[in-house]
Amino acid sequence: ICSNIGGWAPTMAEHALAMAFSCLRKLGDQKEAMKDGTYHRLGWGLRRIRGKRVLIVGYGGIGRACREVFAAQGCLVAAVSRHKPTDPLLDGGAWDMSGFLPALSQADIIIACLPSTTATAELFGQPPFQAMKENATFINLARAALVDRQALLKKLLDCPEFHAAIDPWWEEEHVWDGSDPLI
């Protein structure tokens, strides 16, 4: 029996950074507007990544790699994990899961990189999404089972400046026909 624990960590961290840039710079919105012939020269309200408070939820190999790439962009990085991380490079703080909700309320970017277990099933439900800032960016690098789909949709509908970038989907063989309100 062998494992490749952490083997994808650098790649996943760079993927999280790309998703954060895409959300902060509203690349999807800009693309759709350009397809419709609209050009908002001054009206996008684009945000910078430098100085953002990043919260990594789950501080294993992927979480540590995310700390590295986001810190390099000038972000203040914090982490929440089952056991309080002791990494001195976490300049934004560190908590065990008892600090989960308060930590969410301080973050501009939240990155989920926890394993999928019975303890983490739908961890990101209504109370966590309510705790997040109205203009936060939520990035899920973990399994979709960690996210309550309806709670995420409600946050997106209630807060137009809230963004979500989802790496895994809830169904493996999803039909991308445009009918899913999360697409």
Disulfide bonds with the S-S distance in Angstrom:
none
